[in-house]
Amino acid sequence: MWNPELYLQFADERARPFHDLVARIGAPSPQRVIDLGCGPGNLTATLAQRWPGARIEGFDADAAMVAAAQARGLAVSRLDARDWLPAADIDVVISNAVLQWVPEHDALLARWMAAFAPGSWLAFQVPANFGAPSHRLVDELVRSAPWQSQLLAHWRDNPVSTPDEYARLLLDAGSTIDVWETTYLHVLGGDDAVFTWLSGTALRPLRAALDDEAWAEFSAALKPRLAAAYPQRGGVTLLPYRRIFVVAHKR
């Protein structure tokens, strides 16, 4: 289960890619907009400002995130992205930092594009920093004794395709495309900032696999490694974070 409060500790930093993605969607007045993997709904709520005449809906696979979004008064339901197919009346689908959690999501994207009506828009972004020091250090620790037997099954290799692979897939599906990548330089405050950032996302499956004592031991081993790779200076830590963005318009 996700922790909405932990996830939102860096709400501004996590929000910027969403806004950069939505800004490139060219739909002038869609009637139905889906936020697929909407999380706690703080970003879903902003879509009504962009498209005030649209019906805005959200889906998420996690019960805690759905509850947090519903508490904001949003039309959000619990649904796994792998079980969803777009209806003919959907104009825009947004998926923000979700597909990296879906194994073999290239095939899922192809199914979605086949089901879309002509003129529909699909916009998604995924983290592309699995080769960064943060993830390499977690990977090394997970693969070491005594953690390998407990955690390796819960850890992911790089699940994200390259920008040109996404581009080719969506071109072949009959879309015009806008694909780009950006590295954000996040300025994070607080101690163990990178560990806290990862705890809200990438470390979540590892935390769920360990009891409190084991998690404390794992955290104690990981925190100094991350602090050495991302030293705090003047009370802040700099975290470069690369992301891939894709906007597809079905012809």
N, C-alpha and C positions, 0 to 999 in steps of 0.2 A: 504494500500500500504506500502511496505517495504521502508526503507531509506538505500540505499547502503552505503552512507558515514558514517552513524551512525553505521551500522553493522560492517564496516571495521575498526572502531576505535581500536578494539582489534583483528586485523587480524592475528597476529602471534599466539595468544592463540587459536583462532577459527580454525586455519589451522592445528595445530598439530594432533588432532584426525583424520582428513582426511588423513594425511600422514601415520599415524599409521595403519589406516584401509587398505589403498591401498597397503602397504608393505606386507600384509598377503594374497593378491590375487595371486594365483599360475599360472595364465594364462601367458605362455611365449611369445606368439606373436598373440594376438587377432587382428581380422580384424575390428571389430566394437565395440566401447566402448561408453556407455551412462552414462552421469552424470545427474541423475534425481533429480531435485531440485538444480540446479547448482548455484543459487544465482548470484552474480555479476561476476562470471566466473574467479576470480583470482586463484581458485584451479583447475578448469577445465583445464586451460591453462597448468598446470604442468603435465597433463596426457600424453601429447605428448612427454615429456621427458622420461617417463616410457615406453611407447609403441610408438616409433617413426613411425612404419609402420601402425598404426591403424587409422581408421576414428573415430575422436572424436566428439561427439555430446552432446548437453546439452538441457535440458528442465527446465522450471520454470513456476510457475503459476502467478508470479507477473510481471507486465509490466515494472516497474522501474528496477527490477533485470535483466530482459531480455535485456533491452536497455543498461544497464551497461556492460553486458557480450558481447553483439554484438559490442559495442564500442571497445572491445579488439580484434575484428576480429574473434570471435568464431562462430561456427555454432550452434546457440542457437535459440530455438523456444519457444513460450508461450504455455504451456500445463499443466493441472492439473494432478497430479500423479494418481488421482482416475480414470481418463479417459484413462490411458495408458496401453497397453499390449505389451509385448516384441515380436518382429518379430523373425522369425526362424534364421535369420542371425546375431543376436546379441550375442556377446561372453561374454561381461562383462557389468554389471549394477552396478553403485555406487550410493548410496543414503545417503548423509551426513547430519545428523541433520534435516531431513525432515519429517519422518514418525510420529513423535510426534504431528505433525499438522494435521494428517489424522485420523479422527475417525474410529475405528474398522479396523485398518490397518492390523491386523492379517489375516482377510479374503482377503485383497488385496494381501498380500504376498503369500497366498495359490494360488490365481489366477495366479500370476506371475510365480510361480514355475511350475504350470501345463502347462503354455504356453512356458516355456523355452525349447530349444533344449538340448539334452544330451550334457554334457561338458561345458555348460554355467555357469557363475559365477554371484552370487549376493552378494554384500557387502554393509552393512549399519551400521550406528551407530546412536544412539539416546541418548539424555540427560536422566539421571536417577536420577536427583537431586530434584525431586518434593517434597521430604520430608525435604529438606534443609531449614535452617532458612530464606533464601531469599524468597523462594516460600511460606513458611508458613506465613511470615509477610504480603506478598501481599494478600494471601488468607484471613487472618484475617481482613485486611482493606477492602477488597472487600465485605466481608460479614457483615460489620458494617454499621450503619446509618451514613451518608445519601447515601452511595455508593452502597448498595446492589441492590436497584431498578434500578440503572443506569448501573451497571457493572457485576452483577453476571451472566447474560446471555452470557457475553463475556469472562468469565474466565473458565479455564479448570481444572477439577480434573486430577489426574495422568493418562495420556493417554498411558503409556508405560508398556509393559509386563515385566515379570522377565526374566533373561537369560535362565533359564531352560524351560520356556514356549516357547520362541523363538526357542530354541534348539529342543524341541519335535516337534513343528510345521514343521520345516524344515527337520528333520529326517523322519517324516511321509510323507513328500513330495518327498522322494527319493534322498536326498542329503547327502553328507559328509559335516561336519560342523566344524567350528572353532568359538567358542563363548567365550568371556571374558568380564570383566569389569575393568575399571580403574578410579581412582580418581586423577585428575590433581589438583595441587595446583598452581593456577594462582597468579602471583605477579603483581598487577594492580597499576598504578600510577594515580595521579590526585584526586581531591575532588569528593566525591559521586561516587566512582568508581563502586560499585556494582549496584547502581541505573542506571548508564550509561550503564553498561553491560546488565542489564535487559531491558533497553529501546530499545536496538537494536533487542530484540527477544521477550521475554515473555510478556513484557508490551505493545507491539505494538497493540494488539486488544483493550486494555483498552484506549490507547491514541486515537485510531480512534473513540471510542464511546463517547469521551468527547470534549466539546469545549475548547478553549484556557484557559478561566478563570477556568473552572472546573478542567482541567488538572493541572493547577498551584496549586490549592488547594489540589488535590490528591497527587501531588509530594511533596508538603510541609509537608504533613502528613507522607508520606512514607520514605523520605530521612533520618530523624533522627532515625527512627526505624532500618533501614538498617545500618546506621553508628554505632549504638550501638551494633548490632550483629556482624559487621565486622569492628572493630576499625582500623583507620589508624595509623600506627606507622612508624616513620622515613620516612614519605612521601609515603608509599606504603600500600596497602590493600591486605590481603591474602584471596583468594576465592577458597575454595575446590569445585571441580566440578566433579561429577561422571558421567560416560558414559558407555553404553553397546555397544559392538561391535559384529557383526555377519558376518561371511563369509561362504557362502554355495556354494558347487560345485555339480551341478546336475549330478547324475550318468547316 
